[in-house]
Amino acid sequence: MTLSIGGVPEHFNLPWYRAIAQQQFEQAGISVNWTDYPGGTGAMMQDLRNGNLEVAVALTEGVVAEIVNQQSCRILQLYVESPLIWGIHVSGKASWQKIEDLKGKRYAISRLGSGSHLMAFVHAQQQGWDPQELSFVTVGNLEGARKVLATEEADVFMWEKFMTKPLVDSGEFRRIGECPTPWPCFVIAASEQALVSKAAALQKMLSVIRQACREFMEHPEAVQLVADRFHFQLEDAQTWFHQTRWATNPHLSRTMLQQVLNTLYEVGTIPEKTDPDQLCRRFSDA
């Protein structure tokens, strides 16, 4: 049985890359076709919706919004329990120096419904700004954001702070703030079709990746592996690794999911708040 799985080409997914390279999924009797999604959660949700992807390792808020708005998938479990630290960036040449300067500015986002889109709403809410007054420029991915900030077609870009740190270090971007997600940052979600036709394979997949996460967190060279693969400074890799916790059990908190629903509803991303249990698919033996 083969599963098509997608995730961002970032450090968070090293447990997946290692498990695939070490053929841990094959040893459990399943095959995995992994696809990197530089466009992030919005691109994955689109492919889940149109049947080109069966499993997504995606941002919690993006998956919850997708389920409420499109009913295309269900959450299987948490993947990363710690929050994502979003850096709030402007061009290194821009005059803005503090968060207050960004009110009314144009936000570069990877696509509508993406994490960068939703977190712009969350950040505006936290600042007391009207989220409905935000304006957006769709850029596809990090490379697109670099172009529009350089040409002044957009003003602000929110992205995971360690992935953008080399651009901050070079002076291309300036990070003028941070915005942690108020909840665990990544979940594993499966399409409705896969839940019906490949339930047994999904259960095996979850078992393998939970073990892969345990092994990675205990790996004595994990920090070096992150630094080498993603060209991080060793100090940055160490800081990131020690503040990141991967999920090693299938538990999903109703309270956490309700918080996500409440926030998305308040900023107008979803039209209604559904029962948190309706967001999930729990396997009896998980």
C-alpha positions in Angstrom: 0.0 0.0 0.0 1.4 3.4 -1.0 0.6 6.7 0.6 1.3 10.1 -1.0 2.5 12.5 1.7 3.5 16.1 1.6 5.2 18.6 3.9 7.3 21.7 3.8 11.0 21.3 2.9 12.1 22.5 6.3 13.9 21.3 9.4 10.7 20.2 11.1 10.4 17.3 8.7 13.8 15.7 9.3 12.2 12.7 11.1 10.2 12.0 7.9 13.3 12.3 5.7 15.3 10.0 8.0 12.5 7.4 8.3 12.1 7.3 4.5 15.9 7.1 3.9 16.1 4.3 6.4 13.2 2.5 4.8 11.3 2.4 8.1 7.9 2.6 6.3 8.8 -0.3 4.0 9.7 -2.4 7.1 6.1 -1.7 8.4 4.6 -2.9 5.1 3.8 0.4 3.5 5.4 2.6 0.8 5.6 6.4 1.0 5.8 8.9 -1.9 7.0 12.2 -0.2 6.5 15.6 -2.0 8.1 18.8 -0.7 5.7 21.8 -0.7 7.7 25.1 -0.7 4.3 26.8 -1.0 3.4 25.6 2.4 0.1 24.6 3.9 -2.2 26.3 1.4 -0.6 24.4 -1.5 -1.0 21.1 0.4 -4.6 21.8 1.3 -5.3 22.5 -2.4 -3.8 19.1 -3.4 -5.7 17.3 -0.6 -8.9 18.8 -2.0 -8.3 17.8 -5.6 -7.0 14.3 -4.8 -3.4 14.8 -5.6 -2.3 14.2 -2.0 -3.4 11.8 0.7 -1.6 13.0 3.8 -0.3 16.5 4.7 2.1 17.5 7.5 0.8 21.0 7.8 0.2 24.0 10.0 -2.5 23.4 12.6 -4.4 26.6 11.9 -4.4 26.0 8.2 -5.7 22.4 8.5 -8.5 23.4 10.9 -9.6 26.2 8.5 -9.5 23.8 5.6 -11.7 21.2 7.4 -14.3 23.8 8.5 -14.4 25.5 5.1 -13.9 22.5 2.7 -14.4 19.3 4.6 -11.5 17.7 2.6 -9.6 16.1 5.4 -9.3 15.1 9.1 -6.6 15.5 11.6 -4.9 12.2 12.6 -2.6 13.5 15.4 -0.2 16.3 16.4 3.1 16.3 14.7 5.0 19.1 16.5 3.8 20.0 20.0 5.7 23.2 20.3 4.6 26.5 18.7 6.0 27.9 15.5 7.9 31.1 15.9 6.9 33.3 13.0 9.4 36.1 12.2 7.9 39.4 11.1 10.1 40.7 8.3 10.5 43.8 6.2 13.0 44.6 3.5 16.5 45.4 4.9 16.1 48.7 3.1 12.7 49.6 4.6 12.5 52.5 7.1 10.1 50.7 9.5 11.7 49.7 12.8 8.9 48.5 15.0 5.6 46.6 14.9 3.5 49.7 15.2 4.9 51.0 11.9 3.3 48.0 10.1 -0.3 49.0 10.5 -1.9 49.4 7.1 1.0 47.8 5.3 0.8 45.1 2.6 1.5 41.6 3.7 3.2 39.1 1.3 1.5 35.6 1.8 2.2 32.3 0.1 -1.5 31.9 -0.8 -4.9 32.5 0.6 -5.6 30.1 3.5 -1.9 29.5 4.1 -0.2 29.8 7.4 1.4 33.2 6.4 -2.1 34.4 5.5 -3.8 33.2 8.7 -1.0 34.3 11.1 -1.2 37.8 9.6 -4.8 37.9 10.9 -3.8 36.5 14.3 -1.0 39.0 14.6 -3.3 41.9 13.7 -5.8 40.7 16.3 -3.1 40.6 18.9 -2.1 44.2 18.0 -5.7 45.4 18.3 -5.9 46.2 14.6 -8.9 45.3 12.5 -7.9 42.1 10.7 -10.5 42.8 7.9 -8.5 45.9 6.9 -5.3 43.9 6.0 -4.2 43.8 2.4 -2.3 40.9 0.9 0.0 40.1 -2.0 0.1 36.4 -3.0 3.7 35.3 -3.7 3.7 31.5 -3.7 6.7 30.9 -1.4 9.8 32.4 0.3 11.4 33.1 -3.0 8.4 35.0 -4.2 8.4 37.0 -0.9 12.1 38.0 -1.5 11.1 39.4 -4.9 8.2 41.5 -3.8 9.9 42.9 -0.7 12.9 43.9 -2.9 10.7 45.6 -5.5 8.5 47.2 -2.8 5.3 45.5 -4.1 4.7 44.3 -0.6 5.9 45.5 2.8 5.7 42.7 5.4 6.4 39.0 5.3 5.8 36.4 8.1 7.7 33.1 7.9 9.4 30.7 10.3 12.2 32.7 11.8 15.0 30.1 11.5 14.3 29.5 7.8 14.6 33.2 7.1 17.5 33.9 9.4 20.2 33.7 6.7 18.3 36.4 4.9 18.2 38.5 8.1 21.9 37.9 8.7 22.8 39.0 5.1 20.7 42.2 5.5 18.2 41.3 2.8 15.4 41.1 5.4 15.1 42.8 8.7 13.1 41.0 11.4 11.3 43.5 13.6 9.3 41.1 15.7 8.1 37.6 16.3 4.7 36.0 16.6 4.5 32.5 18.1 1.5 30.4 17.3 -0.8 30.2 20.4 -1.0 26.4 19.8 1.1 23.4 18.7 2.3 24.2 15.2 2.0 21.1 13.0 -0.5 18.3 12.6 -0.8 15.2 10.4 -4.0 15.2 8.3 -5.4 12.7 5.8 -7.9 13.2 3.0 -11.4 11.9 3.4 -10.8 9.4 0.6 -7.6 8.0 2.2 -9.4 7.6 5.5 -11.9 5.3 3.8 -9.6 3.4 1.5 -6.3 3.3 3.4 -7.1 3.3 7.1 -4.7 0.4 7.9 -1.8 2.0 6.1 -2.5 5.3 7.9 -2.3 3.6 11.2 1.0 2.0 10.3 2.3 5.3 9.1 1.5 7.0 12.4 3.2 4.3 14.3 6.4 4.6 12.2 6.6 8.4 12.4 6.0 8.5 16.2 9.0 6.2 16.6 11.0 8.2 14.1 10.3 11.3 16.2 11.4 9.6 19.4 14.6 8.5 17.8 15.4 12.0 16.3 14.8 13.8 19.6 17.2 11.3 21.3 19.8 11.4 18.5 23.2 12.7 19.8 24.0 14.3 16.4 20.5 15.8 15.8 21.7 19.4 16.0 24.5 18.8 13.5 22.1 17.0 11.1 19.9 20.0 11.1 22.8 22.4 10.6 24.2 20.4 7.8 21.0 19.7 5.8 19.5 23.2 6.1 22.7 25.3 6.2 22.0 26.7 9.6 24.7 28.1 11.9 25.3 25.5 14.5 24.2 27.9 17.3 20.9 28.5 15.5 20.3 24.8 14.9 20.9 24.2 18.6 18.5 26.9 19.7 15.8 25.7 17.4 16.2 22.0 18.2 16.0 22.6 22.0 12.8 24.6 21.7 11.1 22.1 19.5 9.1 19.0 20.7 7.7 16.4 18.3 4.6 14.5 19.2 5.2 10.8 20.2 1.6 9.9 21.1 -1.7 10.3 19.3 -3.4 12.5 21.9 -5.3 15.6 20.5 -6.5 18.2 23.0 -10.1 19.4 22.5 -9.1 22.5 24.4 -6.3 23.3 22.0 -8.5 22.7 18.9 -11.3 24.8 20.4 -8.7 27.7 20.9 -7.8 27.4 17.2 -11.4 27.4 16.2 -12.2 30.4 18.4 -9.3 32.4 17.0 -10.0 31.6 13.3 -13.7 32.5 13.9 -12.8 35.8 15.6 -10.6 36.9 12.7 -13.2 35.8 10.1 -11.3 33.0 8.5 -14.1 30.5 9.2 -17.8 31.2 9.2 -18.7 29.0 12.2 -17.1 27.1 15.1 -17.6 23.4 14.7 -17.3 20.6 17.3 -13.6 20.0 17.8 -14.2 16.2 17.6 -15.4 16.7 14.1 -12.0 17.9 13.1 -10.3 14.6 13.9 -10.2 10.9 13.0 -9.1 8.7 15.9 -8.2 5.1 15.3 -9.3 2.7 18.0 -5.9 1.2 18.5 -3.9 4.4 18.3 
